[in-house]
Amino acid sequence: MISFLVSALKIIIMLGFLVFIHEGGHFLVAKFFKVKVNEFAIGFGPTIYTKEKGETKYALRLIPLGGFVSLEGEEEHSEEQGSFSQVSIPKKIAIVSAGAIVNILFGLLVYFILSSTLCGNIYYGLLDTKEFSLSIIDNLKSLFTGGISADQMVGIVGISDIVVSTSGIYEYLYIVALISLSLGVTNILPFPPLDGGKILIYIIEGIRRKPLKEETELKIQSLGFSLLIALSIYVTYNDILRIFK
């Protein structure tokens, strides 16, 4: 029983923290550009805690598998002051990309700290982090060139299994850093409804000098979401097969 609780705690802390800094990136940049944030939520499903401060409702929800920042005018056009609809495209891209950037920077920082501690030398820590970053880029290239197949991808079940199997704080932090990097890189990919997909739409709108029709954007997002769900189910199925082999 104690072992199960420790394992569950490892997963909840990791997911909760990574989601918090990801959504926190969106939140802080939105606030910087004076965009109204209606809700900042960690988790999905029923609300177990909520508090309103200023114009924003802060919520903790039951299922710790994600989170969201709800911006005024992000889903539907709004003329209200402080609306996401009213800010420039560069500001929209900055807000949307902030979450992934925070995850990537956090992952690299933790990896650098762990690497420098391990070798006892900051210089070698920097070199090791550089090599690690290049390997991430190579893996990303392989994703688009077919070097990595869907069978090799790991979903939430596989990630949880890896986190549970860690022993010691060093190994746990290393895995958290790696997952943070993966989360950031994945979210920045130009695929709806990921953050990168939204950024791609804003770039297209900037080139066209006018927004896409709401119907067109909704269809793109719906198609992307359906494909993402299908991929998630497939990856989860493979995760389960690997665990019970």
N, C-alpha and C positions, 0 to 999 in steps of 0.2 A: 504493500500500500504506500509506504514512504517513498519507495523507488518510483512508483507511478506519479506521485505528487511532485517529486523533484523533476521528473521528465516533463510533466505538464507545465511546470513553472518555467523551465528552460525555454520551452516553445513560446509560451505566452509573453514572457519578458522580451524575447528576441523580436517576435512579430509586433508587439505593442510599441516597442521603442523605434523600430525601423519605420513603421507606419507613422508614428508621431513626428519623427524628423522629416519624413517625406512630405506629409501634409503641412507641417510647420514651415517648410520652405515655400510652398504655395501661399500660405497664410501671411507670412512676413513680407513677401514681395508684393502681394496684393495690398496690404496695409501701407507699404511704402509708396505705392502709386495711388493711394487714397481710394481704392476700390472697396465697396461695401461687402463685408463678409457676413452672410446671414447665419451660417452655422459652421462650426469646426467640430468634426466628429471622429472619434477613434472607435472602430468596430462597425458592424452592421447589425440590423435586426432591432429588437426592442431596446428602448433606452433604459439604462439602469441608473444613470446619474445625469443631471443636466443643471446648468447654471447660466444665467444670462448676465452679461456684462457689456454695457454700452449697446452697440447695435448688433452684437454677435451672441449667438447661443452656443455654449460649449457642452458637448455631449459625449458620454461614454456609453457605448452600446454593447449588447450581449455577446455577439460573435466577433472575436478578435482576429478577423482575417482580412482586414483592410480598414479604410477610413475615407473621409472625403472633406473637402472644403467647398461649401456652397456659396457661390458668389452671385451677387445681384446682377441679373442680365446675362449670365453665362449660358443658360439653357434656352432662354427666350429673350427676345429683344426687349430692352427696357430703356426708357428715356429718363429714368430717375437719376438724380445726381449721385455720382459715385458708382455708376453702373459699369460692369465689365464691357457692355456693348459700346460704351462711349470712349473707351481708351484706344490708343493707337495700336496698330498691329505689332510693332516692336515691344510694347509694354505687355500685350497679350502673350507673346512668345516668352517673354521673361518670366511672367507669372506661371505659365503652364510648365516651363522647363525647370523651374526652381526646385521642385521636389526631387526629380531625378538627379540634378546636379548636387544637391545636398547629400543624397545617398552615395553617389560616386566619391565625393570629397571625403565623407566620413569613412567609407571603406578604405580608401587609400591612406588616410591619416592613421587609422588603427593598424593597418598592415605595416606602415612605416615605423610606428612606435614599437610594435612587437618585433619587427625585424631588427631594429637598432638595439633593443634590449637583448635579443638573442645573440647578436654578434658583438655587442658592446662597442659599436662604432657607428656614429651617425652617418658618416660618409658611405659606408657599406650598406647601411640601411636605405639610403637614398638610391644607390645603385640597384639594390634588390627590388625596391618599390618600382623603379623604372622598368626593370625586366618584367616584373609582374604586370605592370600596365600594358606593356607591349604584347604580353601573352593574351591579355583580355581582348586587345584589338585584333590579334590573329584569330582568336576564337570567334569574334564577331564577324570577321571576313568569311570564315568557314561556314557560318550560318547561312550566308547569302550565296556561297559558291557550291553548297551541297556537301561540304566537308563534315558537317554535323547534321545528323538525321533526327527526326522527331523521336525515334526510339532512344536516343541518347539524352534527351531533355529530362529534367527533373522538376516535378511539381511540388505542391505543398506537402503531400504525403511523403515524398522522397526527402524533401528538405527537413521535415520533422524527424524522420528516421536518422538522418545525419546528425542533427542537433542533439538528439537524445543520446547518441553513441559517443559524444565528446566526453573526455575525461580531463578535468582540470580547467582552470580559468583561461590559461593561454590558448588551449585548443578551442575552447568555447568562443573566445573573442576572435580568434582567427576565422572560424566558420561564420560568425556574425558579420565580420568585415567582408568576407567573400560573398555572402548572401546580399549584403547591402549594395555592393558593387553590381551584382547580377540584377538586382531589383532596379537600380538606377539605369543601367544599360538597356535592360528590357523595356522599361517605360519610355525611353527616348527613341525607340525604334519607330519608323514612320508607318505605323499600322493602327488604324482606328479599331477600338476606341481608346487606345493607349495615348499618353500625353504626346508622344511623337507624332501620332496620327493627327491630333488637333493642331500641332505646330505646322504640319504639312498643309493642312487646310488653310491656315492663316497665311502661309507663304503663297499659296495659289491665289488667295483673295488679294494679296498685295500685288501680285503680278497682274491680275485681272483688273485691279483698282475698283473692285466692287465685291461685296460678299456673295457667297453661294446662296442659292435659294434654300430656305429652311427645309423644304421637302427633300431636296437633293442631299443636303448635309445629313438629314435624319436617315435617309436610305443608306448612305455610306457608313454611318455609325452603326446602324442596325445590322448590316451585312458583316462589318468587322467584328461586332460583338458576337454574332452567331458563330463565326469562324473561330473566334477566341475561345468560346465555350466548348466547341467541338474539340479543339486542340487540348484544352484543359482536361476534358474527360479522357481523351486518349493517353495523355501523359500520366494522369492519375492511375489509369488502368495499368500502364507499364510500371509505375512506381510500386503498386501492390504486388505485381508479378515478381519484381526484383526482390522485394522484402521476403516473400514467402517461398522463394526458390530453395 
